[in-house]
Amino acid sequence: MGETDKAMAELKKAVLMMHTDKAQGELWQTALATQQLDVIWENISLDLVQYLEKCDRKKLPDLLIMDMAIKSPSSETLQSSSVCQWLTKQHAHTKVVLFNPRQERIKDIEHSWALRRGAADILPRLSPENLMAEVARVTALIGCSLISQPLEKIAQSLGASSRATPDRESESTVLQNVEPIKTNSRSETKNNSKNNQNSDEGEVVMYRGVRIRR
């Protein structure tokens, strides 16, 4: 390896992923690899906080992409919450992006919940239509320029597959598809307005244990 190659390797940004949906995980892995990123895909049974605690602080991943529904192996606590809290306490540079493979569009309440938790963003399942935009969002977070040509090819392949197989499992002809793990994403909504009066501060709702003002 020459000096130039060594310098590029040292500057290569690292991405750590945890997915419940294997097909979506493989799509993310393929897409991010085209962006000259070092992609590490860990099993959802991993206790992520313990894993990060063992890492050299200077070698923490630049980006963490994880399914928002993944729970701690030892409790019912969402790993996204504990990881964001740990990174904040450590003043770590790692950006956290949550991912919901069960939805094609992120609701405003989910986005607010993710930001309150300490995540930088929350994204929906990847599709031919949003692949370029979603990858651009995560690369921008870590200061990387988007390499669009290989992503266009991936999106075209997915689009052709989707037209040939018009169901939700169309990406299986490009990447191996595994049935996503379904989780209960119901949110409890509490209306604080009395009668039909409108509050200037907006409606307050509860989402996954967090009070959010719409």
C-alpha positions as a LaTeX table, in Angstrom:
\begin{tabular}{lrrr}
\hline
Residue & $x$ (\AA) & $y$ (\AA) & $z$ (\AA) \\
\hline
Met1 & 0.00 & 0.00 & 0.00 \\
Gly2 & 1.43 & 3.35 & $-1.08$ \\
Glu3 & 1.55 & 6.52 & 1.00 \\
Thr4 & $-1.51$ & 7.93 & $-0.80$ \\
Asp5 & $-3.52$ & 4.77 & $-0.14$ \\
Lys6 & $-2.50$ & 4.81 & 3.53 \\
Ala7 & $-3.57$ & 8.44 & 3.89 \\
Met8 & $-6.94$ & 7.70 & 2.26 \\
Ala9 & $-7.48$ & 4.71 & 4.57 \\
Glu10 & $-6.74$ & 6.82 & 7.62 \\
Leu11 & $-9.20$ & 9.49 & 6.47 \\
Lys12 & $-11.94$ & 6.98 & 5.65 \\
Lys13 & $-15.02$ & 7.62 & 7.78 \\
Ala14 & $-16.46$ & 4.69 & 9.75 \\
Val15 & $-20.15$ & 3.79 & 9.93 \\
Leu16 & $-21.59$ & 1.33 & 12.45 \\
Met17 & $-25.00$ & $-0.18$ & 11.62 \\
Met18 & $-27.60$ & $-2.25$ & 13.47 \\
His19 & $-30.68$ & $-3.41$ & 11.54 \\
Thr20 & $-33.63$ & $-5.68$ & 12.22 \\
Asp21 & $-34.56$ & $-5.88$ & 8.52 \\
Lys22 & $-31.83$ & $-7.81$ & 6.73 \\
Ala23 & $-32.81$ & $-6.69$ & 3.22 \\
Gln24 & $-32.77$ & $-3.04$ & 4.24 \\
Gly25 & $-29.48$ & $-3.56$ & 6.08 \\
Glu26 & $-27.89$ & $-5.04$ & 2.97 \\
Leu27 & $-29.18$ & $-2.14$ & 0.90 \\
Trp28 & $-27.70$ & 0.37 & 3.34 \\
Gln29 & $-24.42$ & $-1.54$ & 3.40 \\
Thr30 & $-24.18$ & $-1.59$ & $-0.39$ \\
Ala31 & $-25.13$ & 2.08 & $-0.74$ \\
Leu32 & $-22.73$ & 3.33 & 1.94 \\
Ala33 & $-19.86$ & 1.22 & 0.58 \\
Thr34 & $-20.12$ & 3.17 & $-2.70$ \\
Gln35 & $-19.43$ & 6.34 & $-0.71$ \\
Gln36 & $-15.92$ & 5.19 & 0.29 \\
Leu37 & $-17.04$ & 4.58 & 3.88 \\
Asp38 & $-15.87$ & 1.82 & 6.20 \\
Val39 & $-19.14$ & 0.04 & 7.04 \\
Ile40 & $-19.46$ & $-2.25$ & 10.07 \\
Trp41 & $-22.71$ & $-4.20$ & 10.53 \\
Glu42 & $-23.26$ & $-5.50$ & 14.06 \\
Asn43 & $-25.87$ & $-7.96$ & 15.31 \\
Ile44 & $-28.90$ & $-6.50$ & 17.12 \\
Ser45 & $-28.10$ & $-8.68$ & 20.17 \\
Leu46 & $-25.03$ & $-6.53$ & 20.82 \\
Asp47 & $-25.12$ & $-4.21$ & 23.85 \\
Leu48 & $-24.03$ & $-1.12$ & 21.98 \\
Val49 & $-23.07$ & 0.98 & 24.99 \\
Gln50 & $-20.78$ & $-1.75$ & 26.29 \\
Tyr51 & $-19.29$ & $-2.09$ & 22.82 \\
Leu52 & $-18.57$ & 1.65 & 22.57 \\
Glu53 & $-17.13$ & 1.76 & 26.09 \\
Lys54 & $-14.46$ & $-0.72$ & 25.00 \\
Cys55 & $-13.52$ & 1.34 & 21.96 \\
Asp56 & $-10.66$ & 3.82 & 21.89 \\
Arg57 & $-12.35$ & 7.23 & 22.16 \\
Lys58 & $-10.37$ & 8.42 & 19.16 \\
Lys59 & $-11.64$ & 5.46 & 17.12 \\
Leu60 & $-15.37$ & 5.71 & 17.77 \\
Pro61 & $-17.44$ & 5.45 & 14.57 \\
Asp62 & $-18.23$ & 8.72 & 12.82 \\
Leu63 & $-21.80$ & 7.62 & 12.18 \\
Leu64 & $-24.18$ & 5.17 & 13.84 \\
Ile65 & $-27.26$ & 4.01 & 11.93 \\
Met66 & $-29.64$ & 1.87 & 13.97 \\
Asp67 & $-33.22$ & 0.67 & 13.93 \\
Met68 & $-35.15$ & 2.77 & 16.43 \\
Ala69 & $-36.95$ & $-0.33$ & 17.79 \\
Ile70 & $-33.85$ & $-2.29$ & 18.88 \\
Lys71 & $-33.95$ & $-2.97$ & 22.62 \\
Ser72 & $-31.17$ & $-3.59$ & 25.10 \\
Pro73 & $-30.29$ & $-7.30$ & 25.45 \\
Ser74 & $-30.78$ & $-7.09$ & 29.22 \\
Ser75 & $-33.88$ & $-4.89$ & 29.48 \\
Glu76 & $-36.83$ & $-3.36$ & 27.67 \\
Thr77 & $-34.94$ & $-0.08$ & 27.24 \\
Leu78 & $-34.49$ & 1.14 & 23.68 \\
Gln79 & $-30.82$ & 1.05 & 22.76 \\
Ser80 & $-31.19$ & 4.30 & 20.83 \\
Ser81 & $-31.94$ & 6.14 & 24.07 \\
Ser82 & $-29.06$ & 4.68 & 26.08 \\
Val83 & $-26.58$ & 5.14 & 23.22 \\
Cys84 & $-27.50$ & 8.78 & 22.64 \\
Gln85 & $-27.21$ & 9.48 & 26.38 \\
Trp86 & $-23.79$ & 7.79 & 26.57 \\
Leu87 & $-22.42$ & 9.66 & 23.53 \\
Thr88 & $-23.65$ & 12.97 & 24.93 \\
Lys89 & $-21.94$ & 12.35 & 28.27 \\
Gln90 & $-18.71$ & 11.43 & 26.50 \\
His91 & $-18.89$ & 14.51 & 24.24 \\
Ala92 & $-18.27$ & 12.07 & 21.39 \\
His93 & $-18.20$ & 13.16 & 17.77 \\
Thr94 & $-20.34$ & 10.20 & 16.67 \\
Lys95 & $-23.59$ & 11.15 & 14.90 \\
Val96 & $-26.61$ & 8.93 & 15.52 \\
Val97 & $-29.20$ & 8.38 & 12.79 \\
Leu98 & $-32.24$ & 6.30 & 13.69 \\
Phe99 & $-34.00$ & 4.19 & 11.10 \\
Asn100 & $-37.56$ & 2.93 & 10.79 \\
Pro101 & $-37.75$ & 0.20 & 8.11 \\
Arg102 & $-41.44$ & $-0.31$ & 8.83 \\
Gln103 & $-42.48$ & 3.05 & 7.40 \\
Glu104 & $-42.05$ & 4.76 & 4.04 \\
Arg105 & $-42.50$ & 8.19 & 5.57 \\
Ile106 & $-41.41$ & 9.50 & 8.97 \\
Lys107 & $-44.10$ & 11.24 & 11.00 \\
Asp108 & $-43.42$ & 14.63 & 12.54 \\
Ile109 & $-43.89$ & 13.20 & 16.03 \\
Glu110 & $-41.27$ & 10.51 & 15.33 \\
His111 & $-38.81$ & 13.13 & 14.10 \\
Ser112 & $-39.36$ & 15.25 & 17.20 \\
Trp113 & $-38.97$ & 12.20 & 19.42 \\
Ala114 & $-35.67$ & 11.25 & 17.76 \\
Leu115 & $-34.23$ & 14.75 & 18.16 \\
Arg116 & $-35.29$ & 14.85 & 21.81 \\
Arg117 & $-33.45$ & 11.57 & 22.34 \\
Gly118 & $-30.26$ & 13.10 & 20.93 \\
Ala119 & $-30.27$ & 11.63 & 17.43 \\
Ala120 & $-29.23$ & 13.78 & 14.47 \\
Asp121 & $-32.00$ & 12.44 & 12.22 \\
Ile122 & $-34.46$ & 9.60 & 11.64 \\
Leu123 & $-35.02$ & 7.98 & 8.25 \\
Pro124 & $-37.67$ & 5.75 & 6.64 \\
Arg125 & $-37.13$ & 2.51 & 4.73 \\
Leu126 & $-35.03$ & 2.88 & 1.59 \\
Ser127 & $-36.68$ & 2.68 & $-1.82$ \\
Pro128 & $-35.70$ & 3.51 & $-5.41$ \\
Glu129 & $-37.35$ & 6.91 & $-4.99$ \\
Asn130 & $-35.59$ & 8.02 & $-1.79$ \\
Leu131 & $-32.26$ & 6.16 & $-1.91$ \\
Met132 & $-30.22$ & 9.08 & $-3.21$ \\
Ala133 & $-31.78$ & 11.64 & $-0.86$ \\
Glu134 & $-31.47$ & 9.52 & 2.31 \\
Val135 & $-27.85$ & 8.56 & 1.66 \\
Ala136 & $-27.09$ & 12.21 & 0.94 \\
Arg137 & $-28.54$ & 13.15 & 4.33 \\
Val138 & $-26.28$ & 10.80 & 6.25 \\
Thr139 & $-23.11$ & 11.56 & 4.28 \\
Ala140 & $-23.70$ & 15.29 & 4.83 \\
Leu141 & $-23.82$ & 14.70 & 8.59 \\
Ile142 & $-20.24$ & 13.45 & 8.58 \\
Gly143 & $-18.93$ & 15.96 & 6.07 \\
Cys144 & $-18.68$ & 13.67 & 3.04 \\
Ser145 & $-19.55$ & 14.65 & $-0.51$ \\
Leu146 & $-22.13$ & 12.44 & $-2.22$ \\
Ile147 & $-20.88$ & 10.10 & $-4.95$ \\
Ser148 & $-24.07$ & 9.91 & $-6.98$ \\
Gln149 & $-23.30$ & 7.67 & $-9.97$ \\
Pro150 & $-23.17$ & 4.30 & $-8.17$ \\
Leu151 & $-26.28$ & 5.20 & $-6.18$ \\
Glu152 & $-28.14$ & 5.96 & $-9.39$ \\
Lys153 & $-27.28$ & 2.48 & $-10.65$ \\
Ile154 & $-28.54$ & 0.89 & $-7.42$ \\
Ala155 & $-31.77$ & 2.90 & $-7.56$ \\
Gln156 & $-32.30$ & 1.93 & $-11.20$ \\
Ser157 & $-31.80$ & $-1.74$ & $-10.36$ \\
Leu158 & $-34.29$ & $-1.49$ & $-7.51$ \\
Gly159 & $-36.74$ & 0.39 & $-9.71$ \\
Ala160 & $-36.57$ & $-2.26$ & $-12.42$ \\
Ser161 & $-37.06$ & $-4.94$ & $-9.79$ \\
Ser162 & $-40.01$ & $-3.05$ & $-8.33$ \\
Arg163 & $-41.75$ & $-2.83$ & $-11.71$ \\
Ala164 & $-41.24$ & $-6.55$ & $-12.28$ \\
Thr165 & $-42.42$ & $-7.43$ & $-8.76$ \\
Pro166 & $-44.90$ & $-4.77$ & $-7.56$ \\
Asp167 & $-45.10$ & $-5.89$ & $-3.91$ \\
Arg168 & $-43.20$ & $-4.71$ & $-0.80$ \\
Glu169 & $-40.59$ & $-7.47$ & $-1.24$ \\
Ser170 & $-39.33$ & $-6.24$ & $-4.63$ \\
Glu171 & $-35.78$ & $-5.59$ & $-3.43$ \\
Ser172 & $-35.33$ & $-9.35$ & $-3.00$ \\
Thr173 & $-34.27$ & $-9.63$ & $-6.65$ \\
Val174 & $-31.37$ & $-7.28$ & $-5.94$ \\
Leu175 & $-30.58$ & $-8.16$ & $-2.32$ \\
Gln176 & $-31.69$ & $-11.12$ & $-0.21$ \\
Asn177 & $-34.90$ & $-10.17$ & 1.54 \\
Val178 & $-35.88$ & $-11.21$ & 5.08 \\
Glu179 & $-39.26$ & $-10.47$ & 6.68 \\
Pro180 & $-38.89$ & $-7.30$ & 8.79 \\
Ile181 & $-39.38$ & $-7.56$ & 12.55 \\
Lys182 & $-42.60$ & $-5.79$ & 13.41 \\
Thr183 & $-42.75$ & $-3.75$ & 16.55 \\
Asn184 & $-45.50$ & $-1.86$ & 18.29 \\
Ser185 & $-45.00$ & 1.79 & 17.42 \\
Arg186 & $-48.24$ & 3.11 & 18.88 \\
Ser187 & $-47.93$ & 6.43 & 20.59 \\
Glu188 & $-50.08$ & 7.63 & 23.44 \\
Thr189 & $-51.59$ & 11.00 & 22.69 \\
Lys190 & $-52.71$ & 13.38 & 25.40 \\
Asn191 & $-54.73$ & 16.44 & 24.41 \\
Asn192 & $-54.08$ & 19.26 & 26.87 \\
Ser193 & $-56.53$ & 21.70 & 25.28 \\
Lys194 & $-59.81$ & 22.30 & 27.06 \\
Asn195 & $-63.01$ & 22.20 & 25.01 \\
Asn196 & $-62.24$ & 23.78 & 21.63 \\
Gln197 & $-59.80$ & 26.42 & 22.85 \\
Asn198 & $-56.48$ & 26.60 & 20.99 \\
Ser199 & $-53.31$ & 27.05 & 23.00 \\
Asp200 & $-50.62$ & 29.28 & 21.57 \\
Glu201 & $-48.05$ & 26.70 & 22.68 \\
Gly202 & $-49.66$ & 23.87 & 20.68 \\
Glu203 & $-50.77$ & 20.39 & 21.59 \\
Val204 & $-48.61$ & 18.29 & 23.89 \\
Val205 & $-48.41$ & 14.57 & 23.11 \\
Met206 & $-46.57$ & 11.61 & 24.58 \\
Tyr207 & $-44.47$ & 9.51 & 22.19 \\
Arg208 & $-42.47$ & 6.55 & 23.56 \\
Gly209 & $-42.34$ & 8.17 & 27.00 \\
Val210 & $-41.27$ & 11.62 & 25.79 \\
Arg211 & $-43.44$ & 14.76 & 26.00 \\
Ile212 & $-43.45$ & 16.50 & 22.62 \\
Arg213 & $-45.13$ & 19.78 & 21.71 \\
Arg214 & $-46.54$ & 19.87 & 18.20 \\
\hline
\end{tabular}
